[in-house]
């Protein structure tokens, strides 16, 4: 007969990370990554029409807004501690060159002027791209023979739009067209126009992503033919993303962006490790739409899943997050656990 030991459970003598998880206060004390309302940027879609607040189906809680409806939104954001907005425009007319993009009477310049006059503490970021303003929906001008998006011909138009937004009082311009040399072209034009203090937030690594779907409904910017893969990046390319970021930093970007966020956290981490400029990640429309749709069906908990996704983006190394969930998240953070 074997002589069995009297204790049935063997004694574990190794490390015990669970010690730090025993109670909520202790867990809070050792939390490495905190979310704050001041990390968030709230996107806004500004229409040329007056008196409009038109809900965007695929981006619940967001609407196409008239300039005259901005005051209430700005008050709400400031009360929640959200410091900044990112503006996109829905113009009255579109043409082949996207000329409504630099019209000083267009929706974005008017929105900038209104917001800065009444809420000067709000940091206003203007997206700089042609896709909302071109009749073909591409981010640059086209070669009439081939339909290809022309890089160098697009640069002065982006620069013109950036100067128009700076003239209106934008604090930050954010070029998102993914044209080579766009940051340098915009920096030179801003400096030339006396806007040396205006910040450039470069959409440095922007991928050709299926997660932009709901945005194109919101901004009416779906390409009328083809797709954006000849200028936005291939989702499989990580090293190329770092090269894009390095170029934008060298061209004079003040802040860098990786977009989308959730499926590209490896890029966020690598950019954080290699570059010292402030880093922004964009949790795009499709990421938000997925969270909202699953929560609506009762498949996930909206609050926990949203805060988890935002925490992961910060943990990966983003300083700031552009997110359609900014208002909910800011509210949840003040409520506590
Ligand atoms: C403009 C632009 C897009 C987004 C931001 N700026 C659309 C696109 O590139 O097709 C997408 C943002 C989102 O999905 O929330 N080029």
Boltz pocket constraint, residues with backbone or C-beta under 6 A from the ligand:
constraints:
  - pocket:
      binder: B
      contacts: [[A, 127], [A, 129], [A, 131], [A, 139], [A, 176], [A, 177], [A, 211], [A, 212], [A, 213], [A, 214], [A, 215], [A, 216], [A, 221], [A, 228], [A, 283], [A, 284], [A, 285], [A, 286]]
      max_distance: 6.0
